[in-house]
């Protein structure tokens, strides 16, 4: 799918603003958007279509905001991938990130088009949102903090809103062990530390989201990788 010209153009449009944030930021953006299946999946499945206020917790260098802005522009210009539902039309994009380097990269690339808040998602106030995204971040917090963050996210979610979280499945066997090894290596290279990771089996993640009153389903989200990730889609009433 990613060989299609419209998708290649979308990747280039979303990664190009990161040239202003430096060599690393631009190459990271292009690589992540090209090889991580979650970005195309969220658009091709219409998971954020119609969502005006979007909050990204643990947003890193703001890639999802850049992706959604590029999608909106591509849809308006008529260069949208064939067969995909209408692109999201976000009016408010807010990202929360505690790493000051990623915050600087996000702000350099996105400017006023998104609001990037420097702070810990465990402490920062969440604005009301129609969609909340947490990709590959919850397992960096202990189980009590995970539950507190999810409860706060649920409280900030508007009626009919959607919560998207991607996590690894701790019951994933060798592929899960590999994903953890890669995660730890990235943390070591980027942050010179090897903190503990708190993971759960997929069934526990789904039960936790269901306990918050969300109608939850899970999609495999490891296509093209050696990992065992799942995207959980929680819909509020």
N, C-alpha and C positions, 0 to 999 in steps of 0.2 A: 504493500500500500504506500509506503513512504517513497517509492520511486516515482510516484505520480508527480508531474510538473507542478500542479497546484499545491501539493503538500511540501515539495521542496522549496517553493517560493515562500510558503508560510513560515517554514523553519528559518529561511534567510531573513525574512522581515522581522521575526521575533528576536533573532540573535544579533542583528546588525546594530541596534542601539548600544550593545555592550562594548562596542569598539571604544566608546567614550569612557568606559570603566577600566580599560586596560586589556592587555594581551590575554592574560589568564581568564578574565571574565568572559571575553568573547569566545574563546575556544571551548570553555566549559559550557557555555550556553549552546553552541552549535552541536557539541557532542551529546549533551543531555537531551536536547530536543529531537535529535536524530535517532538516538538509540533507546530511549526510555519509552515504552509503549503507553504509559499512562496519559501523556499529553494528547496524542491523537485520539485515544479512546474516549477521553472526556468530551472532546468535540464531536467525534463521529457518532457517539451515543446520545448526544444532546443533553448531557447531564447538567449543564449549566445554562441551557437555553432558557430565556425568560427571567433569569436571575439578575437583578439590578445592583444589589449590594453584596459584594463578595469579599470575604475575609479569609486570608491565608495565614495560618498559624505555623510559625517556624518556616517562614517563606524563603530563607536563604537569600540569594541575590535577586529575588523577585521574578524568577523565570515564569511563574504562572501568570502574573500580571502582564508581562511582556507578550506571552502567548495569546492571552485573551484580547489584548489591544491589537495585535497583528491580525487575529481572526476577525475582529470587528471591521477592520479596514479592508481585509480581503473580501469579506462578504459584501460590503458596500460597493466595492469596485467590480463585482461580478466574477472575481477569480477564485471562487469558493470550490472546494473539491466536490465533484459530482456525487450525489447520493447522500451527502451529509445533511443533517437537519440545520435549520438556521443558526447562525453563529450567535453566541451570547452578546448582549448589548449592555455591558456594565456601565453604570453611572458612578459607582463608587468602588474603588479597589483599595483595600487596606491590607498591608502585610505587617506581621510582627516577627521580629528577628532579634536574637540576643547577641549574635556575633557582629561586632562593630565593623569588621572588614566587609562582610556581606552587605551590611546596611549601606556602607559607602558605595559599593558597587551597584546596588539596586537604585540608589538615589541618583547616581551619575548616569545610569542608563535610562531610567524612567522619568526623571524630573518631576514635574507637577502632575503627570498623568496618573500617578498612584501615590498613596500616602504610606510611607514606610516608617514604622514605629520601632525604635530601638528599645528592646526590653524583653523580659522573660515572659513567655506565654502563660506561665503559672501565676504571674502577678499583675500583668497589664490588663486594664479594663477592655472588654470587647464591645465594639459598637454593634447595634442591631444589624443583622445580616440575613439575606435571603439564601445564601450558600456559604458554608464554611469548609475550608480545605485543610487537611493535615496530611502531608505526604512524608512518610519515612521519618517521623519525628517523635512519635509517642513513646517508642521503646527506649529513648534516651532519658526517660523519667521513670521513677519508681512507680509501683502499681497504685499507691495511694494518690500520687500526683496525676497519673493518667486518668483516674476516675474523677478527680477534682476538675481537671481541664475539660473533660468530656461533659461533665455536668454544667460547667459554666458556658461551654459552647452551646449546649442544648438550650440553656436559658436565653442566650442571645439570638437564637434562631427564630426567625419569623414563622408564623403559621404557614404551612405548605412549603417550608424551606427544606434544604437538603444539606446533609453533612457527608462529606467524602473523606475517608481516611484510608491510607494505604499502609499496610503493615506486613511483616513477614509471618508466616505460619510456623510456629515452633514445633508442630508435628510434621514438618516437611522433610525430615530425614537428612540425607547427605546434602541436598540442595540448600536446606536451611543453614546447615553448618558452614557451607561455602559462603552464603550471603553474610553471615555474621563475621567471618574472617575478613571479607572484603570491607565491610563496614568498619571494623576495628582498624584495618590498615589505613583507610581514608582518614579516620580520626587521628591516627598517629601522625600521618604525613601533614595534615592541615593544622592540627592543634597540639601536637607533641604530647598527647596523653591517650591513655587507654581506659576510659571510664567503663563502669559496669553498664550492661544493657539489660533491660527488663522486657522480656518477650512473653507472648502468650500463644497458645494454639488458636487457630482461626475460630473454632467453636466458642472459645471464651470471649473473643472480641465481639462476635455476633451477639452472644448473650448479654454482654455489657451494654451494647447499643440498644438492644431490645428492652433492657431494664429501664432505659431513659425514655421509653415511650416512642421510640422510632421504629418505623416499619423498615426492616433492614434486609438487604440482600447482598451477596458477595459475588464478585467476578474475579477469576484468575487474572493476574496482572504481571506476568513474567514472560510474555511472548518474546522470543528472540534473546532471552537471557538465561543464565544458569540458575536463577534464584527461584524462590517459592513465595512470591508476594501475592497479596489479595487486595482488591479495592472493595471496601465496604461502603455501601450507599444507604444512608439512613434518611428516611423521609419523615418529616413531622406532619402531624395531622393539621 
